[in-house]
């Protein structure tokens, strides 16, 4: 049995204990900048589908299938033929042209960087990483070492035991990787491990003296007009390589077009053609369709894909000169799920567009345009949403003295002023009038607005929502979340999601919040909030149940508990954890359901709060 990292065991049991705010050991330093929303440089031309040999009706049916799928949870979609965008759709509240997290999709960018590094003589394809990081190997790890090369990192065949789970253990990821053992002889077996991509990034930095992001910026991103892009760094200052990248959908498509063009962009050879051919050729077999150099081989012959967690894809079909791009927030892992099925149904092996332009179809093109407008909503960037002076005033009012007739209202109406018979539903304005300037102190305060998956991926862990308040800002409901030392104003839209911006420990995030009012079986008024992090794949859901001066909050997120269970199954360390005697005993005695419920309770917790009255101590930090 492979050695189990102590960090993964800690992670496993902290998930069971719902101590999500105490998972990370790495000091957090804010990195993510504000998305500026500047015009895209070197944009793709826009043309009708028919002009590029594709029927508008086919595109419309494709977008409808994405929208109507209960599992795809689509955010953005682009279809490109012959270097022309023939369809581009954002799905409200997600904003057209805004950058989006790539997750592992950016591994292909790392593969391009490795090819350039080899071309420039920084290292060789079959060079041992021991030669690149000689000072990163711990003394005892030098005995009986197996040779791991750049090729093994590129093809996910290194077999190194140090995986993504170890990133929470310490800041020195390079030393941990270099000092770990191998599960099998390198090069003999495919095992997906994002730390392989990270080590490629680190190798480029070791030999070039600059981060891989800087390396790519001057050689690929800037020449292609990819300016609004951000890539997180590790605690020791290396570009993460395998995750942590934000890029605009159209700019991600540019990378796909570069690869379709064999490394050529606007007449300039940015990447050697031979390297693109190597990247997109099957270098190793796996249980899918094979893997190249940091690039997935597609089901369709000649096709290849950049694929990221939760449905981030750029799929390229050279035979028909097509690119399909999607950003999503579903539970897909490694090209398996409803989204992939839809993509392959409409654009897979059996579909081929016309080799010549089709006759224009104004009626169908109009239907397509109307459909895109309907799905996209207003499709405009949100600003800060709240001026600082307005927010400060709202917070002050929220802490002000409550109306004197508050308890009287509770005595004369069941469930205090928010109770309503099932035959009627309280209007948003009525709810706002009743709730404004009220604050509830939460009992546990462990759950944050940032989804758990985002916390782990970005090493940005919650301080927990300790109070929830309500404010009227220019006639719009704002839910004030008191998390740590920050007050996060969440603007709520009831007819369509309201876009605003919040700060998570100094990192700005746009959110789109949709609200709905209902009653439950006990005639409690319920405020349902769907908070979409529109630069991310994840969404926070909060259901607030009002009962007199008490508040119950049920949290959930999408993708949720099922995804975490699936992700654990893909992690090699987790398989070894389930072999531990104490865990094996729990499972053998029927406790597997307990473990599943524990994970569900971590991702979907419940907290309770009570109305704060003037002068009442809340246990706030001084």
C-alpha positions in Angstrom: 0.0 0.0 0.0 1.3 3.4 -0.9 2.2 5.8 1.9 -0.7 7.9 2.8 0.0 11.6 3.3 -0.9 12.8 6.8 -2.5 15.9 5.2 -5.0 13.8 3.3 -6.0 12.0 6.5 -6.5 15.3 8.2 -8.6 16.6 5.3 -10.7 13.4 5.4 -11.5 13.6 9.0 -12.0 17.4 9.1 -14.6 16.9 6.3 -16.3 14.4 8.5 -16.2 16.8 11.5 -17.4 19.7 9.3 -14.4 21.8 10.2 -14.1 23.3 6.8 -12.8 26.6 8.0 -9.7 24.9 9.5 -8.6 22.7 6.6 -5.8 24.7 5.1 -2.3 25.0 6.6 -1.0 27.3 3.9 -1.0 31.0 4.6 -3.4 32.8 2.4 -2.2 35.8 0.4 -4.8 37.5 -1.9 -3.8 37.2 -5.6 -6.9 37.4 -7.8 -7.4 40.8 -9.4 -10.6 42.6 -10.4 -11.9 41.7 -13.8 -11.7 44.9 -15.9 -14.0 44.0 -18.8 -11.9 45.7 -21.5 -12.7 45.0 -25.1 -11.3 41.7 -26.5 -8.2 42.2 -28.6 -7.9 40.4 -31.9 -11.5 39.0 -31.7 -12.8 36.3 -33.9 -15.0 37.6 -36.8 -18.7 36.9 -36.3 -20.7 35.2 -39.1 -24.0 33.5 -39.6 -24.0 29.7 -39.1 -25.2 29.1 -42.7 -22.2 31.1 -44.1 -19.9 28.5 -42.5 -21.9 25.5 -43.6 -23.9 25.0 -40.4 -27.7 25.3 -40.0 -29.0 27.9 -37.5 -31.7 25.5 -36.4 -29.0 22.9 -35.5 -27.2 25.5 -33.3 -30.5 26.6 -31.7 -31.4 23.0 -30.8 -27.9 22.5 -29.4 -28.2 25.6 -27.1 -31.7 24.6 -26.1 -30.5 21.1 -25.1 -27.8 22.8 -23.0 -30.2 25.1 -21.4 -32.9 22.5 -20.7 -30.6 19.8 -19.4 -31.1 19.5 -15.6 -27.5 18.3 -15.2 -25.4 20.3 -17.6 -25.7 23.6 -15.7 -24.3 25.5 -18.6 -22.7 29.0 -18.1 -21.2 29.9 -21.5 -21.1 28.3 -25.0 -19.3 29.3 -28.2 -19.3 27.5 -31.6 -16.6 28.3 -34.1 -16.2 27.1 -37.8 -13.4 28.2 -40.1 -12.1 30.7 -37.5 -15.5 32.5 -37.3 -17.8 32.6 -34.3 -21.2 31.4 -35.5 -22.8 31.2 -32.1 -22.0 32.7 -28.7 -24.3 32.5 -25.7 -24.1 33.2 -22.0 -26.7 31.8 -19.7 -27.9 34.3 -17.1 -26.5 35.4 -14.6 -23.2 34.4 -16.3 -21.9 37.3 -18.4 -20.7 37.1 -22.0 -17.1 38.0 -22.3 -16.3 37.7 -18.6 -13.4 35.4 -17.6 -14.2 32.1 -16.1 -12.2 29.5 -14.1 -10.6 26.8 -16.3 -9.7 24.2 -13.7 -7.7 21.6 -15.5 -8.4 23.0 -19.0 -5.3 25.2 -18.5 -3.1 22.1 -18.4 -3.0 22.3 -22.2 -1.5 25.9 -21.9 1.2 24.3 -19.7 1.8 21.7 -22.4 2.3 24.5 -24.9 4.8 26.2 -22.6 6.7 22.9 -22.2 7.0 22.6 -25.9 8.4 26.1 -26.2 10.9 25.4 -23.3 12.1 22.3 -25.2 12.5 24.3 -28.4 14.5 27.0 -26.6 16.8 24.3 -25.0 15.7 24.9 -21.4 15.4 21.1 -20.9 14.9 18.0 -22.9 11.8 15.8 -23.3 13.5 12.8 -21.7 15.6 14.8 -19.2 15.2 13.6 -15.6 13.6 16.1 -13.3 16.3 15.2 -10.8 18.7 17.2 -13.0 16.3 20.2 -12.8 15.6 20.1 -9.1 18.7 18.5 -7.5 18.4 20.6 -4.3 14.7 19.6 -3.8 15.3 16.0 -3.0 15.4 15.1 0.7 18.4 13.0 1.7 16.5 9.7 2.5 14.6 10.0 -0.8 17.8 9.7 -2.8 18.0 6.0 -2.2 16.4 3.7 -4.9 15.0 6.6 -6.9 13.1 6.0 -10.1 13.8 8.2 -13.1 10.9 10.6 -13.8 11.3 12.7 -16.9 9.6 15.7 -18.5 7.8 13.2 -20.9 6.3 11.4 -17.9 5.0 14.7 -16.5 3.5 15.6 -19.8 1.7 12.2 -20.3 0.5 11.8 -16.6 2.7 8.6 -16.3 5.1 9.7 -13.5 3.4 7.6 -10.9 4.6 10.0 -8.2 2.6 9.5 -5.0 2.4 13.2 -4.1 -0.9 14.5 -5.4 -3.2 17.5 -5.2 -4.3 16.5 -1.7 -0.8 17.2 -0.5 -1.1 20.9 -1.5 -2.7 21.6 1.9 0.2 20.1 3.8 3.0 22.6 3.3 4.1 25.4 1.1 7.0 23.5 -0.6 5.2 21.5 -3.2 8.4 21.0 -5.3 10.3 19.4 -2.4 7.3 17.2 -1.5 6.9 16.0 -5.1 10.6 15.3 -5.5 10.9 13.5 -2.2 7.8 11.2 -2.8 8.1 7.7 -4.1 6.5 6.2 -7.2 3.6 3.8 -7.2 4.8 2.2 -10.4 7.6 2.3 -13.0 7.3 5.8 -14.6 6.0 5.7 -18.1 4.1 2.4 -17.8 0.7 3.5 -16.6 -1.6 6.6 -16.9 -2.6 8.1 -13.6 -4.1 11.6 -13.6 -2.3 13.9 -11.2 -2.4 17.7 -11.4 1.0 17.9 -9.6 2.6 16.7 -12.8 1.4 19.9 -14.5 2.6 22.0 -11.6 6.1 20.4 -11.8 6.2 21.3 -15.5 5.5 24.9 -14.6 8.2 24.8 -11.8 10.7 23.3 -14.3 10.2 26.1 -16.7 10.7 28.7 -13.9 13.8 26.9 -12.6 15.4 27.0 -16.0 14.1 30.3 -17.4 14.1 32.4 -14.2 10.6 33.7 -14.8 7.2 32.2 -13.9 5.5 30.0 -16.5 2.7 32.6 -16.8 5.3 35.3 -17.7 6.9 32.9 -20.0 3.6 32.3 -21.9 2.6 35.9 -21.7 5.4 37.2 -24.0 5.4 34.1 -26.3 1.7 33.3 -26.7 -0.8 35.4 -24.7 0.3 38.9 -25.7 0.9 38.1 -29.4 -2.7 36.7 -29.5 -4.3 39.6 -27.7 -5.0 37.5 -24.6 -4.8 40.3 -22.1 -7.5 39.6 -19.4 -6.1 36.4 -18.0 -5.0 35.6 -14.5 -3.1 32.5 -13.1 -2.7 31.8 -9.5 0.7 31.0 -8.0 1.7 28.4 -5.4 2.9 29.5 -1.9 6.5 29.5 -3.2 5.7 31.7 -6.3 5.3 29.1 -9.1 2.4 29.3 -11.5 0.1 26.5 -10.5 0.2 25.0 -14.0 -2.6 22.5 -13.6 -5.3 24.7 -12.2 -6.1 28.3 -10.9 -6.4 30.0 -14.3 -9.1 32.5 -15.3 -9.5 33.3 -19.0 -12.2 34.7 -21.2 -14.2 32.1 -23.2 -13.2 33.7 -26.5 -9.5 33.8 -25.5 -9.7 30.2 -24.6 -11.0 29.5 -28.1 -8.0 31.3 -29.5 -5.8 28.7 -27.9 -7.9 26.0 -29.6 -7.6 27.8 -33.0 -3.8 28.1 -32.5 -3.7 24.4 -32.1 -6.0 23.8 -35.1 -3.6 26.0 -37.1 -0.6 23.9 -36.0 0.8 26.7 -33.9 0.3 29.5 -36.5 -1.5 32.8 -35.5 -1.9 35.6 -38.0 1.0 34.5 -40.1 3.3 34.0 -37.1 4.5 30.6 -36.0 4.1 30.9 -32.2 4.5 27.2 -31.4 6.3 24.6 -33.6 3.9 22.5 -35.7 5.6 19.3 -34.7 4.9 20.0 -31.1 1.2 20.6 -31.7 1.1 17.3 -33.6 2.8 15.5 -30.6 0.5 17.2 -28.1 -2.7 16.1 -29.9 -1.6 12.6 -30.7 -2.2 9.6 -28.4 0.9 9.2 -26.3 -0.6 6.9 -23.7 -3.7 4.7 -23.4 -6.2 5.2 -20.7 -9.9 4.3 -20.0 -11.0 7.1 -22.3 -9.7 7.7 -25.8 -6.1 8.3 -24.8 -3.9 11.2 -23.7 -1.3 13.4 -25.5 0.9 16.0 -23.9 -1.4 17.7 -21.3 -4.2 17.2 -23.8 -7.1 14.8 -24.0 -7.7 12.8 -27.2 -11.4 13.0 -28.3 -13.8 10.3 -29.4 -13.9 11.7 -32.9 -10.9 10.7 -35.0 -8.3 13.4 -35.0 -10.2 15.4 -32.3 -8.6 16.7 -29.1 -9.8 18.5 -26.1 -8.8 20.8 -23.2 -10.9 19.6 -20.3 -11.4 20.9 -16.9 -13.4 20.0 -13.8 -17.1 20.6 -13.7 -17.4 21.0 -17.5 -14.8 23.5 -18.7 -14.0 22.4 -22.3 -12.5 23.5 -25.5 -13.0 20.7 -28.0 -11.3 20.8 -31.4 -12.3 18.9 -34.6 -9.6 19.3 -37.2 -11.5 17.4 -39.9 -14.3 20.0 -39.9 -12.2 22.9 -38.7 -14.5 23.4 -35.7 -14.2 24.5 -32.0 -16.7 24.0 -29.3 -16.2 25.9 -26.0 -18.3 25.5 -22.9 -18.0 26.7 -19.3 -20.3 25.0 -16.8 -20.9 24.1 -13.2 -21.9 20.5 -13.2 -20.5 17.3 -11.7 -18.5 16.2 -14.7 -15.1 14.7 -14.0 -12.7 13.7 -16.9 -15.2 14.0 -19.8 -18.1 12.0 -18.3 -21.6 13.3 -17.9 -24.7 14.9 -19.4 -22.8 17.8 -20.9 -20.3 15.6 -22.8 -23.3 13.5 -24.1 -24.9 16.6 -25.5 -21.7 17.8 -27.1 -21.2 14.5 -28.8 -24.9 14.1 -29.8 -24.9 17.4 -31.7 -21.3 17.6 -32.9 -19.8 14.1 -32.6 -18.8 11.3 -35.0 -22.1 11.3 -36.9 -22.2 15.1 -37.5 -20.5 16.8 -40.4 -21.2 20.4 -41.5 -21.5 21.3 -45.2 -18.1 21.9 -46.9 -19.6 24.9 -48.7 -21.7 27.8 -47.4 -25.5 27.1 -47.1 -28.2 29.4 -48.3 -29.0 32.0 -45.7 -32.1 31.4 -43.6 -33.2 34.7 -42.1 -36.1 33.2 -40.2 -34.0 30.5 -38.4 -31.2 33.0 -37.8 -33.7 35.4 -36.1 -35.0 32.5 -33.9 -31.4 31.8 -32.9 -30.7 35.4 -32.1 -33.9 35.7 -30.0 -33.1 32.5 -28.2 -29.6 33.8 -27.3 -31.0 37.1 -26.1 -33.5 35.2 -23.9 -30.9 33.0 -22.3 -28.4 35.7 -21.8 -30.7 38.2 -19.9 -29.3 41.7 -19.7 -25.8 40.3 -20.4 -23.9 43.2 -19.0 -21.1 43.4 -16.5 -21.9 44.2 -12.9 -20.2 47.0 -11.2 -19.5 47.1 -7.5 -23.3 47.2 -7.1 -23.1 49.3 -4.0 -21.4 52.6 -3.4 -19.4 52.7 -0.2 -21.5 55.6 1.2 -24.7 53.8 0.5 -23.4 50.5 2.0 -22.1 52.2 5.1 -25.5 53.9 5.6 -27.3 50.5 5.1 -25.1 48.8 7.6 -25.7 51.5 10.2 -29.5 51.3 9.6 -29.2 47.5 9.9 -27.8 47.9 13.4 -30.3 50.5 14.5 -33.0 50.0 17.0 -35.8 47.7 15.9 -39.4 48.9 15.6 -41.3 48.8 18.9 -44.2 46.9 17.5 -42.0 44.0 16.3 -43.0 41.6 19.1 -46.6 42.7 18.9 -46.6 41.6 15.3 -45.4 38.2 16.4 -48.1 37.8 19.0 -50.9 38.7 16.7 -49.7 36.7 13.6 -48.3 33.2 13.5 -44.6 33.1 12.7 -44.2 36.8 13.3 -44.5 39.4 10.5 -43.2 37.1 7.8 -46.0 34.6 8.1 -48.3 34.4 5.2 -51.2 31.9 4.3 -50.3 29.4 1.6 -52.9 31.0 -0.6 -50.8 34.0 -0.9 -47.1 34.7 -1.3 -45.4 37.7 0.3 -44.1 40.1 -2.3 -40.4 41.0 -2.3 -41.2 44.6 -1.3 -43.3 43.4 1.6 -40.5 41.1 2.7 -38.0 43.9 2.4 -40.1 46.3 4.5 -40.4 43.6 7.2 -36.8 42.5 7.2 -34.8 45.7 6.7 -32.6 46.8 9.6 -32.9 43.4 11.2 -30.0 41.1 12.1 -29.8 37.5 13.2 -26.9 36.0 15.2 -26.0 32.6 14.0 -25.3 29.8 16.4 -22.5 27.8 14.7 -21.2 30.3 12.2 -18.9 27.8 10.4 -20.3 28.0 6.9 -19.2 30.7 4.4 -20.7 32.1 1.3 -17.8 30.8 -0.8 -18.5 27.2 -1.9 -16.4 24.5 -0.3 -14.9 23.5 -3.6 -13.8 27.1 -4.3 -12.2 27.3 -0.8 -10.1 24.2 -1.4 -9.1 25.1 -5.0 -8.1 28.7 -4.1 -6.8 28.0 -0.6 -9.2 30.7 0.6 -11.0 29.2 3.6 -14.1 30.6 5.2 -14.3 32.4 8.5 -18.0 31.4 8.7 -21.1 33.5 8.5 -21.7 34.7 12.1 -24.5 37.1 11.4 -27.1 37.7 8.7 -28.7 41.1 8.2 -31.0 42.8 5.8 -30.9 46.3 4.3 -32.9 48.4 1.9 -30.5 49.9 -0.7 -32.4 52.1 -3.1 -35.4 49.9 -2.9 -33.4 46.7 -3.5 -33.0 43.9 -0.9 -29.5 43.4 0.2 -28.6 40.4 2.4 -25.6 41.4 4.6 -23.4 38.4 5.4 -21.1 39.1 8.4 -18.2 36.7 7.6 -15.0 37.1 9.7 -14.2 40.8 9.8 -16.0 41.6 6.5 -19.6 42.5 5.7 -20.5 41.0 2.3 -23.5 42.8 0.7 -25.5 40.4 -1.5 -27.9 42.2 -3.8 -31.0 40.1 -4.5 -33.0 40.1 -7.7 -36.4 38.5 -7.8 -37.3 38.9 -11.4 -33.8 38.2 -12.7 -30.5 37.7 -10.9 -28.9 40.8 -9.5 -25.2 41.2 -10.2 -22.9 42.6 -7.5 -19.4 42.2 -6.3 -18.1 41.0 -2.9 -14.6 40.4 -1.5 -13.5 37.1 -0.1 -10.4 37.9 2.0 -9.4 40.6 -0.3 -10.1 38.8 -3.6 -13.0 40.3 -5.6 -15.7 38.1 -7.0 -18.8 38.9 -9.1 -22.0 37.2 -8.0 -25.4 36.9 -9.5 -28.1 36.4 -6.9 -31.6 35.2 -7.6 -34.2 35.3 -4.9 -37.6 33.6 -4.5 -40.2 33.7 -1.7 -42.2 30.6 -0.7 -43.8 29.0 2.4 -43.1 25.6 3.8 -45.5 23.0 5.3 -45.4 24.8 8.6 -46.4 28.1 7.0 -43.0 29.5 7.6 -41.9 32.1 5.1 -38.8 31.0 3.2 -36.4 33.2 1.3 -34.5 31.0 -1.2 -31.2 32.5 -2.5 -29.2 31.2 -5.4 -25.8 32.9 -5.4 -23.9 32.2 -8.5 -20.2 33.0 -8.5 -20.1 34.0 -12.2 -16.4 33.7 -12.6 -16.5 30.2 -11.1 -18.0 26.8 -11.7 -19.7 26.8 -8.3 -22.9 28.2 -6.8 -23.9 28.8 -3.2 -27.6 28.2 -2.2 -29.1 29.5 1.0 -32.7 28.7 2.1 -33.7 31.0 5.0 -36.7 29.9 7.1 -38.2 32.5 9.4 -40.1 31.5 12.5 -40.8 34.3 15.0 -37.4 35.7 16.1 -35.7 32.5 15.0 -34.0 31.9 11.7 -32.9 28.5 10.2 -30.5 28.6 7.3 -30.0 25.5 5.1 -26.9 25.7 3.0 -26.0 23.8 -0.1 -23.9 24.2 -3.2 -23.6 23.1 -6.7 -21.7 21.0 -7.7 -22.3 19.5 -4.3 -21.7 16.5 -2.0 -21.9 13.9 -4.8 -19.1 15.7 -6.6 -16.8 15.7 -3.5 -17.5 12.0 -3.1 -16.6 11.4 -6.8 -13.5 13.6 -6.5 -12.3 11.6 -3.5 -12.8 8.4 -5.6 -10.4 9.8 -8.2 -7.7 10.7 -5.6 -5.2 7.9 -5.0 -4.8 8.9 -1.3 -8.5 8.4 -0.7 -8.3 4.7 -1.8 -5.6 4.1 0.8 -7.6 6.0 3.5 -10.5 3.5 3.0 -8.0 0.7 3.7 -7.2 2.2 7.1 -8.4 -0.2 9.9 -10.7 2.3 11.5 -12.3 3.4 8.3 -12.5 -0.2 7.0 -14.2 -1.2 10.2 -16.8 1.6 9.8 -17.5 0.6 6.2 -17.7 -3.2 7.0 -20.1 -2.6 9.8 -22.5 -0.7 7.5 -21.0 2.7 8.2 -20.5 3.7 4.6 -23.8 5.5 4.7 -22.5 7.4 7.8 -19.5 8.6 5.8 -21.7 9.6 2.9 -24.0 11.5 5.2 -21.0 13.2 6.9 -19.8 14.5 3.5 -23.4 15.6 2.7 -23.6 17.4 6.1 -20.3 19.2 5.4 -21.5 20.5 2.0 -25.1 20.9 3.0 -25.0 22.1 6.6 -27.8 23.8 8.6 -27.3 26.7 11.0 -29.7 28.5 13.3 -29.9 32.1 14.4 -31.8 34.4 16.7 -32.9 38.0 16.2 -30.4 40.5 17.7 -32.0 43.2 19.7 -30.4 46.5 20.6 -27.9 46.2 23.4 -27.8 42.4 23.2 -24.3 40.8 23.3 -23.6 38.9 20.1 -20.1 37.5 20.8 -18.6 39.5 18.1 -14.9 40.0 18.0 -13.7 43.3 19.5 
